[in-house]
Amino acid sequence: MQVLGIAGWSGSGKTTLVERLIPALIARGLSVSTVKHAHHAFDVDRPGKDSWRHRAAGAHEVVVASAARLALMQELRGATEPELPEIVARLKPVDLVLVEGFKRQPIAKLEVHRAVVGKPLLHPEDPWIVAVASDAPLPGCTLPQLPLDRPEAIADFIVARLFAAPAPRAAEQAPGDCFAHADGDLSVAEAAALIASRVEPVCAPEPAPRPLAAALGGVLAADLIAQRTVPAQDNSAVDGYALRHAELATGAPTRLAVGGRAAAGRPLEGSAGPGSAVRIFTGAALPPGCDTVVMQEDVHRDGDSVIVPAGIVRDAHRRPAGEDCRAGTVALAAGARLGPRQVALAAASGA
């Protein structure tokens, strides 16, 4: 797939140009997809919709499908924002992907320039810009200048720039080109041998120890066995109140005395007495005897008591000990690529 960026200052008309280019490119026989980068928080869903409720409940991915279209929403939940190549790799193959935003990516770009915006050209600072679509002449600009109000002319330029290069004839192929073969087509065995003779390893042929702090991006040569259980004990996934589910009334609210406090690294001293709840914070160990946590937003605090609504599910918001891994078991399997999450798990499990 060819990828072309649409770059320009805010207000220059990038989206309008993309909107007009798509049908012009389709008319020239190209299939087109787009990627739009948002610099602020945005949502394509609406509160109250079924898909929104799925996401709010914690789903990592939600797919909405119908006979007309299919939409995939993926929640990053604090993960690193994906880079453009990763996003493009998720698209189905098309002839051309137009990218609005991601202006610092090393891809060919068409700059959109509108004189009334009053901003200088981007292309002197961005060597990836191949042409400028402008609504006014640009004296001194050495790049091809295209009329901003003529999307058909811009589409013709894009087709010529990205798709009109002729394929090399056999006599023009570079020396060592694996597609050039004096005897015609290669057999599978010949192709495999040719590839093997020309590739080089990208890592050491033998496993090498590496400090955990320098392991990011590496690949595990052997299973990583957890040295300790993670988490070490049952703990709370939210801020709220820990309690014994068996003490909750059926079909009616329950009043419980607040009998202590537990925070991450500062567990409750002793245990919660009968008929009591413990104020608890995210990551804190569940007090002995408690098996359920109610979110603070779902209860009513009344002095030294808390009123818990009916319908609380047993084990709610409880993270059991060993949910990530248990001591003596495989925390990460051989062959795992070490991203930030894998490195964090390795450290937590004692590596």
N, C-alpha and C positions, 0 to 999 in steps of 0.2 A: 504494500500500500504506500502511496505517496502521501506525505504530510506537508501541509503548508500553513504557516502561521499568519494570522491577520493581526497586525500590531498597530498601535496608535494611541495618542493621548485620549483621556476621557472626554467625550463629547465630539470626537472626530467622526463618528458614524460607522464604527466597526460592525456593530450588529446589523445595521441597515444594509451595509454592503454584503455581508454574509447572506442575509435574507434574499437579496436580489441575485447573488452569484449562484445559489443552489439551483434554481430552475434553469439558469443559463448554462451551467455545466451539465445538468441532466440532459438538456436539449442537444448537447454535443456528444452524447453517448456515454457519459461517465456516471458511475454510481458514487454517491457522496454521503459521508457521515460528518458529524461535527462534534467538537469538544469545546465546552465553555468553562472557563475557570472563573470561579467566584472568589472575590477577595474578602468576603464577609460571610457571616453565618446565614445560611439559607435553608429552606425546607420546601420540598416538592409535595409534601403531604399536608393534611389538615387535621387538627384535633377532632376526635370523634369518629373519624373514618376507621374501618376495621384494620387497615394496614397501619395506621398511626397507633392504634391500640396495641398491635403486635410489637411494634418498635418500642413503645413506652414500657411494655412488659419486659423488655431486655433482649429481644431477638437480634441476632447478629446481622442476618440478612432477611429481607422480606421481598418476595416476588409477587407482583400483582399481574395477573394474566387474564386476557380476554381474547375474543376472536379478532379484535381490532389491533391490539398492541400488547406488549409485554414490558414491564418496568421492574428493574432490580434496584432496591435501595439497600445500601450497606452502611451500617453504623461504624464509624471509626472508633468512637468511645476512647479518645485519647491516643490512639495509635498515630504513627507518623503519616502525614498526608501523602497519598501516592504520587509518584512522579509521572510526568507525561508518558514516557515509554510504557510504563505499567498500565496506564489507562488505555492507551491505544491498543495494547496487546489484548485487551478484553473485548474489543470490537470485532464484529464479524468482518471478513475481508471485503473491502470495497476498493474502488480505484483511487479515491482521494478522501483524506480526512482534513477538514478545515478546522484550525485551532484558534479560538479567540481567547486571548489571555496567554499565560505561561510565557511572557515576553522575554524571559532570560534563557529560554531553552535554545540549544544549538540546532535549530531547524530553519529551513528556508522560510522567509517571511515576506509578506506584502505589507508595506506601511500605508496606512490611511492617514491622509493629511488634509485638514480643513483650515483655511486661512483664518477664519473668524475665531478659532480657538486661541490663536496667538501664541502657540508653542513652537519651539524649533523642531527641525526634523530629528528623528531618532537614528536614521541610518548612519551618520558619521560615527556614532558610538556603538552601533550594532552591525558587525560585519555580515550577519546572516540575512540582512534585508536585501532582496534581489530587485525590487522595483517599488515605486511610490505611486499610489493612486491619489491624485490631488484635485481640488476644485479650482486651483489657480496655478499659473506658471511658476516654476521653481528655478530661477536663474542660478547657475553654478552647480546644480544637482547633476552628478555624473551617472546616476542610475536611470534606467528606463522610466519615463513619466507617462502615466496612464490617466485618462479622464475619469474622475470619480463618478460622474453621472452617466457613464456608459458601461454598465456591467457586462454587456456582450463583448466589448473590446477587451475588458479585463479577463473575461473567461477565455477568449482566444489566446491571450498572452500566457495564461496559466497552462492551457493545453500544449502550446508550443514549448513552453519552458520545461514542463515536467513530463510530457508524454510523446513529444515528436522526435526524440533522438533515435536514429535508426540503429537497429541491432548490428553489431560488428559481423562482417563476413569472415569466413574461416581463415582467409589469408591475412586478416587484420587482427586475429586474436593474439593476445599477448603470449610470449614464450612461457611455457609451463602451465598454460590454461588447461584445467582438468577436463574441459569440454572439447578441447581440440585433440583429435586422435587420428593418426594417419590411417588406421585400418577401419575407420567407421565407428560404429557404436561399441561401447565397452561392455564386456560381460560383467555380471555382478562381482565375480571374484577379482577381475581386473580393476574395477572401480574401487573395491575395498582395499586392494593392495596399493593403489595410487593414493588414496586418502591417507592410509597408514604411513606412507612414505613422506608425506608432506605436513602432517600435523605435529605439533610439539606440545608436551605437557605444560599446563598452566600452573602446576603446583609441584612440590617436591615428590619424587616417586615413593619415598618412605615417610610414614607418619613422623611428625616432629612435635615435641612438647611445646606448648605455648601458654604464657600467663593468661589467666582469665580476662584481664583488662585488655589484652591484645587479641582476643579470640574472635571478635566481631567479624563476620564475613567468612569465617573458616568453616570447615566441614569435619564433623566428628569421625575419627578413624575407628573408634570402638564405643560400645555402649557406655554411657555415663551412669554409674550406680549411685543412687541417692545415699548420702551419709546420714541424713536425718529426714524426719517426716515433715512435710510442708502442706498446710500449716500444722504446727506441732499439737494444737488442741482445737476443739470446737471453738469457733469465734463468730462474732456478729458481722454481718455484711452491711449493716446500716446503723445509723444513730437511732436509738429508741429505748425500749424496755424489754428486759429478759424476764421470762416467767415460765411456770410449769403449765403446759397446755391442759393437763388434767384438771387444773383448778378453775378453768374458765367455764362459766355457765353456758348451757346450750340454748341458743335462741334469744339470748338477752345479754345486755352489757354486764361486765364484771368490774367491781371496784376492788383494787388491790392497794395495799400500803406500799409505799416506796421505801425499800429497806437497804439502801446502799448504792454504790456507784462503781462502775468498772470501765476503765479506759485502756487503750492499747499500751501495753507495757506496765499497767498498774491494775492488776486483777483485783476483784473483790476479796477482801480478807474474810475467810470463813465461807459460809454458804448462805443462800437466801432462805429466810424462815418461811414456814407455811403461810399461804395467803398473801405473799408479798411479791413485788416486782423489783427489779434492779435497774437503775438508770445505766444504760450501756452505750458505748460509742463504737464506731466502725473499727474493726480489727481487734477489739477487746475479747479476751477469753470468756466464754460463757461460764457463769458461776455454777458450781456443782448443783445438780438437780434441775437446772433450767434447760429447756429443750426448744424454746421458741422465742423469737424476737418480734415485737410489734413496732413498726416505724413510728417515730415521734409525731409525724403528721397525722397518724390514724387514731391517736388517743386524745383524751381530754385530761389535763392535769388539774387536780383540785386539791390545792394545799399539799399535804404529805401523802396524798393518794393519787392514783391514776385510774381513769375509767376506760376500760378496754372494750371496744365494740364487739358484737357477736360476729361469728363467722370466721374467726382467725384460724388459719390452717396450721396444723402441727408441723413443727420444724421450719416454719417460715423464717426466712432471712438468717438461717443458721448455716455456716460454712463448716462442714465436718472436718475433723482432723484427717490429714492425708488426702485431701481433695486434689491437690496438685501432684503429690507423689509421696510414697512411703519409704522409710529407710530400708535399704537392702533391695529395692526394686529398681528397674530401669527408669531413670528420670528422662533421659534423652537417648534415642537409639542411634547406633552407628549410621553414618550417612546424613544425619540431620545438619542442615545449614544453620549456622549460629547467627540469628538475628537478635535484636535487642531483647525480645521476650525470652528466647532460649538462653541467652547469657544470664538474664535475671534469674531464671529458674535454676540454672546451674549454680549460681552463687547462693541462692536460698537453700538448695539441697546439700550444700557443704563443699562444693568443688573449689 
